[in-house]
Amino acid sequence: MVPAADDPDGATVSWRALQAEAERALAPVTDRPGVDARRIIERASGNLGADYVLGLDDPVTERGMHFFDTMLERRRLGEPLQYVLGRWGFRDLDLLVDRRVLIPRPETETVVDLALAELDRLREPDRILIAVDLGTGSGAIGLSIAAEREQVEVLLTDASADALAVARANLAGLGRAATRVRIAEPGEWFAAVPAEHRGAINLLVSNPPYVALDDDLPAVVRDWEPSSALFSGPDGLDDLRRIVGEAPEWLAADGVLVVELAPHQAEAVAGLARAAGFVEVEIGADLTGRSRAVVARRSATS
């Protein structure tokens, strides 16, 4: 058994004492120091859920103390909690996340809901659907689709080899659904999609960069998350224009495109989709009621 960590006076240190220390240290950094402190201690101690409370008075091991100190210092210096922990939940998945990829966010879960609804609409007995997650990052969207729908083969693409390495690590933890997922070679948007998929994809889904170059982002985003996955030209629409404009030639006759965007971009992107020849175009809202995605279908649903 590893000896318990000691304080300067030789007394045993408990996780409860470290919780109080973490809350004090993080109060100037975040408006939720208690939540961040708990997440760090959960990660350092391995005590999750009810075990967290039950284990607060347990002595801290030397290894646990080192892990705690390292994470607390990183968070105190402003690094996002998700990167500090190295893991983050997205829908039913526990994803590896680090500075190579964007942090998965709740609004993107709405995009997955919209994509799944479209797959359900297209589903037929014994029909295997093809879905492509363009710019997959951590793999959050594509891996969620594979995990939650069985009759779907999923292709993950990204221009960043580093991002694909993270997606590959997350794929390894997907279980049986991983057999229906492929990861493409690094490539920008449709350049990464194999030619045999042209005109055969049932669902294209993407959370592309959509921040304008001069937009004012919070420091915790601007200073830590990959800029290549955030910024997209003067109005934030450069990548969305390309995806929407090229999507029709890659989609099957009944295929659909689902793209995430900023609320103020929804009408503009919907217009781009209509101009590209999509027959039905809808704007999807997130849980707060804000426009968050455009759903564009090649053929009418009725």
Secondary structure, 3 states (H helix, E strand, C coil): CCCECECCCCCECEHHHHHHHHHHHHCCCCCCHHHHHHHHHHHHHCCCCHHHHHCCCCECEHHHHHHHHHHHHHHHCCCCHHHHHCEEEECCEEEECCCCCCCCCHHHHHHHHHHHHHHHHHCCCCCCEEEEEECCCCCHHHHHHHHHCCCEEEEECCCCHHHHHHHHHHHHCCHHHHHHEEECCCCCHHHHCCHHHCCCEEEEEECCCCECCCCCCCHHHHCCCCHHHCECCCCCCHHHHHHHHHHHHHEEEEEEEEEECCHHHHHHHHHHHHHCCCCEEEEEECCCCCEEEEEEECCCCC
